[in-house]
Amino acid sequence: MHKAGFVNIIGNPNVGKSTLMNAFVGEKLSIITSKAQTTRHRILGIVNGDDFQVLLSDTPGIIKPAYELQASMMDFVKSAFEDADILIYMVEIGEKSLKDEHFFKKITNAKIPILLLLNKIDKSDQSQLEEQVQFWAAQVPNAEIFPISALENFNIREVFDRIIALLPESPPFYPKDQLTDKPERFFINETVREKILMHYKKEIPYSVEVETEEFFEDEDIIRIRTVIMVERDSQKGIIIGHKGSALKRVGMESRKDLEKFFGKQIHLELYVKVNKNWRSNERQLRRFGYHNK
């Protein structure tokens, strides 16, 4: 008997969804930083066993959209409800609600299995943990609750075993050696964007889009040309930094991660271009893959 199904992970921004996803898959598929709104796309990670295939979907954190890009990001979250066989609702210690009441009602009325993961319990004590478990049991009575620490890998194996138990009978959806549904260029873009999130402040990381224009793979080296797009000329100067120092740091750190990811030497060229108001331009958002309608 073979089992397979879609397990979709939702929650507020910065709750640790990407850390959980990577703990399940065993590879760095989703960006992990301390900034909110890090995940912009819906990323699929695939975990295969002899008799199962788990299709894990990490979606953007739930927010109330302030501009067109954020509205498009929430479309990815809506789609996560439509094809899920199991839904993971992730919260952290001290959290009391989801940022969108509509999504919360969808969770409490769901007919599929709901696993509520109470994350970051390493930052709590026993009495706070017990109080939180009781609170969420009352809020989402249709959910099974698992206290976890995605960062410390606590209780992750138990959650994954429960997922496998709940999977429907099905043949695999993807080849058994496939790790994700995303192409190589996607992970290059995400790696560069992660470094920008780590090293730049205020509005800069959220005004940036990354696009890989060239990807040439030889036997022992991969040559990559990637463009960092910003909304204003002033942002271009900040990204590049004094005598190019800031951009050089992003390039060096990205190259190290990409060499680990691909297992090959990487030659990475980074350029910065101004693409005015791309976050509010529907045509540009479609070009970057944000409109899934």
C-alpha positions as CSV (number, residue, x, y, z in Angstrom):
1,M,0.0,0.0,0.0
2,H,1.4,3.4,-1.0
3,K,0.3,6.7,0.5
4,A,0.7,10.2,-0.9
5,G,-0.8,13.6,-0.3
6,F,-0.4,17.4,0.1
7,V,0.4,18.8,3.5
8,N,0.0,22.6,3.5
9,I,1.6,24.8,6.2
10,I,0.0,28.1,7.1
11,G,0.4,30.7,9.9
12,N,1.2,34.3,10.7
13,P,4.5,35.7,9.5
14,N,7.7,34.8,11.3
15,V,6.2,31.8,13.1
16,G,8.9,29.4,11.8
17,K,7.1,27.7,8.9
18,S,10.2,27.7,6.7
19,T,12.3,26.2,9.5
20,L,9.7,23.4,9.9
21,M,9.6,22.8,6.1
22,N,13.4,22.4,6.0
23,A,13.4,20.2,9.0
24,F,10.9,17.8,7.3
25,V,12.7,17.9,3.9
26,G,16.2,17.9,5.2
27,E,17.3,20.6,2.7
28,K,17.3,24.4,2.7
29,L,14.4,24.9,0.4
30,S,12.7,27.9,2.1
31,I,14.3,31.2,3.2
32,I,14.8,31.3,6.9
33,T,15.4,34.8,8.4
34,S,14.1,36.7,11.4
35,K,12.2,39.2,9.2
36,A,8.5,38.8,8.6
37,Q,7.0,38.2,5.1
38,T,10.1,36.2,4.0
39,T,8.3,33.6,2.0
40,R,6.6,35.2,-1.0
41,H,5.8,32.2,-3.1
42,R,4.2,28.8,-2.4
43,I,7.2,26.4,-2.2
44,L,6.7,22.7,-2.5
45,G,9.1,20.3,-0.8
46,I,8.9,16.5,-1.5
47,V,9.7,13.8,1.1
48,N,9.8,10.2,-0.2
49,G,9.8,6.9,1.6
50,D,9.4,3.4,0.3
51,D,5.7,3.5,0.7
52,F,4.9,7.2,1.0
53,Q,5.3,10.6,-0.7
54,V,4.6,13.7,1.4
55,L,4.2,17.0,-0.6
56,L,4.8,19.8,1.8
57,S,3.7,23.3,0.9
58,D,5.2,26.4,2.7
59,T,3.0,29.4,2.0
60,P,3.6,33.2,2.8
61,G,2.7,34.3,6.3
62,I,-0.9,35.5,6.6
63,I,-1.2,39.3,6.6
64,K,-3.8,41.9,5.6
65,P,-2.5,43.1,2.2
66,A,-1.3,46.7,1.9
67,Y,-0.3,46.6,-1.8
68,E,-0.7,44.4,-4.9
69,L,2.3,42.2,-4.2
70,Q,0.9,41.3,-0.7
71,A,-2.6,40.6,-2.2
72,S,-1.0,38.2,-4.7
73,M,1.0,36.5,-1.8
74,M,-2.4,35.9,-0.1
75,D,-3.7,34.2,-3.2
76,F,-1.0,31.5,-2.6
77,V,-2.4,31.0,0.9
78,K,-6.0,30.6,-0.4
79,S,-4.8,28.0,-2.9
80,A,-3.3,26.1,0.0
81,F,-6.8,25.3,1.4
82,E,-8.0,24.0,-1.9
83,D,-5.7,21.0,-2.5
84,A,-4.6,20.1,1.1
85,D,-5.1,16.5,2.3
86,I,-3.7,17.6,5.7
87,L,-3.4,21.2,7.0
88,I,-0.7,22.3,9.4
89,Y,-1.7,25.5,11.3
90,M,1.5,26.8,13.0
91,V,1.4,29.2,15.9
92,E,4.1,30.2,18.4
93,I,4.1,30.6,22.2
94,G,2.2,33.7,23.2
95,E,0.2,34.0,20.0
96,K,-3.5,34.5,20.3
97,S,-5.0,34.9,16.9
98,L,-4.5,34.6,13.1
99,K,-4.1,38.0,11.3
100,D,-7.1,37.2,9.0
101,E,-10.4,36.1,10.6
102,H,-11.6,34.7,7.3
103,F,-8.7,32.2,7.2
104,F,-9.2,31.3,10.8
105,K,-12.9,30.3,10.1
106,K,-11.7,28.2,7.2
107,I,-9.4,26.3,9.6
108,T,-12.0,25.7,12.3
109,N,-14.6,24.6,9.7
110,A,-12.2,22.3,7.7
111,K,-13.2,18.7,7.0
112,I,-9.6,17.5,6.5
113,P,-7.2,16.7,9.4
114,I,-5.7,19.8,11.1
115,L,-2.4,19.6,13.0
116,L,-1.9,22.6,15.2
117,L,1.8,23.0,15.9
118,L,2.7,25.2,18.9
119,N,6.2,26.3,18.0
120,K,9.2,27.8,19.9
121,I,8.3,26.0,23.1
122,D,12.0,26.2,24.0
123,K,11.3,29.8,24.9
124,S,8.6,28.9,27.4
125,D,8.2,27.2,30.8
126,Q,5.9,24.3,31.6
127,S,3.0,26.4,33.0
128,Q,2.9,28.7,30.0
129,L,3.0,25.7,27.7
130,E,0.0,24.1,29.5
131,E,-1.9,27.3,29.4
132,Q,-1.2,27.7,25.6
133,V,-2.3,24.1,24.8
134,Q,-5.6,24.6,26.7
135,F,-6.1,28.0,24.9
136,W,-5.6,26.5,21.4
137,A,-7.6,23.4,22.2
138,A,-10.6,25.7,22.9
139,Q,-9.9,27.9,19.8
140,V,-9.5,25.0,17.3
141,P,-11.3,22.0,18.7
142,N,-11.0,20.1,15.4
143,A,-7.1,20.1,15.6
144,E,-4.6,17.8,17.1
145,I,-2.0,19.8,19.0
146,F,1.7,19.2,19.0
147,P,4.1,21.3,21.0
148,I,7.3,21.6,19.0
149,S,10.6,23.5,18.5
150,A,11.3,23.5,14.7
151,L,14.7,25.1,15.4
152,E,15.8,22.5,18.0
153,N,14.1,19.7,16.0
154,F,12.0,18.8,19.1
155,N,8.9,16.6,18.4
156,I,9.4,17.0,14.6
157,R,9.7,13.2,14.1
158,E,6.5,12.6,16.0
159,V,4.6,15.2,13.8
160,F,6.0,13.6,10.6
161,D,5.0,10.1,11.7
162,R,1.4,11.4,12.4
163,I,1.4,13.0,8.9
164,I,2.3,9.7,7.3
165,A,-0.4,7.9,9.3
166,L,-3.0,10.4,8.0
167,L,-2.0,10.4,4.4
168,P,-4.6,8.9,1.9
169,E,-3.7,5.9,-0.2
170,S,-2.3,7.2,-3.5
171,P,0.5,6.5,-6.0
172,P,3.3,9.2,-5.9
173,F,2.6,12.5,-7.7
174,Y,6.2,13.2,-8.6
175,P,9.3,11.1,-9.4
176,K,10.8,9.6,-6.3
177,D,14.2,11.3,-6.7
178,Q,12.6,14.8,-7.0
179,L,13.1,17.2,-4.0
180,T,10.9,20.1,-5.1
181,D,8.7,21.5,-7.9
182,K,10.8,24.6,-8.3
183,P,13.6,25.1,-10.9
184,E,17.3,25.8,-10.1
185,R,16.9,29.5,-10.9
186,F,14.2,29.8,-8.2
187,F,16.7,28.7,-5.5
188,I,19.4,31.0,-6.8
189,N,16.9,34.0,-6.5
190,E,15.8,32.9,-3.1
191,T,19.4,32.5,-1.8
192,V,20.3,36.1,-3.0
193,R,17.1,37.5,-1.5
194,E,17.9,35.8,1.8
195,K,21.2,37.6,2.0
196,I,19.5,40.9,1.3
197,L,17.0,40.2,4.0
198,M,19.8,39.5,6.4
199,H,22.0,42.6,5.7
200,Y,19.7,45.4,4.8
201,K,17.2,47.3,6.9
202,K,13.8,49.1,6.8
203,E,12.0,49.0,3.4
204,I,15.0,47.8,1.3
205,P,14.4,44.0,1.5
206,Y,10.7,44.3,0.7
207,S,11.4,46.5,-2.3
208,V,13.7,43.9,-3.9
209,E,13.0,41.3,-6.5
210,V,15.7,38.9,-7.8
211,E,15.8,37.4,-11.2
212,T,18.4,35.0,-12.6
213,E,18.9,35.8,-16.3
214,E,21.6,33.2,-17.2
215,F,22.4,29.8,-15.8
216,F,25.1,27.8,-17.7
217,E,26.2,24.4,-16.1
218,D,29.5,22.8,-17.1
219,E,30.9,19.6,-15.7
220,D,32.7,21.3,-12.8
221,I,31.3,24.9,-12.7
222,I,28.0,26.7,-12.9
223,R,28.0,30.3,-14.3
224,I,25.2,32.4,-13.1
225,R,24.1,36.0,-13.9
226,T,21.5,37.4,-11.5
227,V,19.8,40.8,-11.4
228,I,18.6,42.5,-8.2
229,M,15.7,44.8,-8.9
230,V,14.8,47.8,-6.7
231,E,12.0,50.4,-7.0
232,R,14.1,53.6,-6.7
233,D,17.5,55.0,-7.6
234,S,18.3,55.7,-4.0
235,Q,17.8,52.0,-3.2
236,K,20.2,50.9,-5.9
237,G,22.9,52.9,-4.2
238,I,22.2,51.3,-0.8
239,I,22.2,47.8,-2.3
240,I,25.6,48.4,-4.0
241,G,27.2,50.1,-0.9
242,H,30.4,52.1,-0.7
243,K,32.7,51.1,-3.6
244,G,30.5,48.0,-4.1
245,S,31.2,46.5,-0.7
246,A,27.6,45.7,0.3
247,L,26.8,44.0,-3.0
248,K,30.1,42.1,-2.9
249,R,29.2,40.7,0.6
250,V,25.8,39.5,-0.8
251,G,27.5,37.8,-3.7
252,M,30.2,36.0,-1.6
253,E,27.7,34.7,0.9
254,S,25.2,33.6,-1.8
255,R,28.0,31.8,-3.7
256,K,29.0,29.8,-0.7
257,D,25.4,28.6,-0.1
258,L,24.9,27.8,-3.8
259,E,28.1,25.8,-3.9
260,K,26.7,23.7,-1.0
261,F,23.3,23.4,-2.7
262,F,24.6,22.4,-6.1
263,G,27.7,20.6,-5.1
264,K,29.8,22.5,-7.7
265,Q,31.9,25.6,-8.0
266,I,29.8,28.7,-8.7
267,H,30.7,31.8,-10.6
268,L,28.0,34.4,-9.7
269,E,27.6,37.8,-11.2
270,L,25.3,40.2,-9.5
271,Y,23.8,43.4,-11.0
272,V,21.4,46.0,-9.7
273,K,18.6,47.6,-11.8
274,V,15.8,50.0,-11.0
275,N,12.3,48.7,-11.9
276,K,10.0,51.5,-10.7
277,N,7.1,50.5,-8.5
278,W,7.2,46.8,-9.5
279,R,5.3,45.7,-6.3
280,S,2.2,47.6,-7.5
281,N,2.4,46.7,-11.2
282,E,0.2,43.7,-12.2
283,R,2.2,43.0,-15.3
284,Q,5.5,42.9,-13.4
285,L,4.0,40.8,-10.7
286,R,2.9,38.2,-13.2
287,R,6.3,38.2,-14.8
288,F,7.8,37.4,-11.4
289,G,5.3,34.5,-10.9
290,Y,3.1,36.1,-8.2
291,H,-0.3,36.0,-9.9
292,N,-1.4,32.4,-9.8
293,K,-5.0,33.1,-11.1
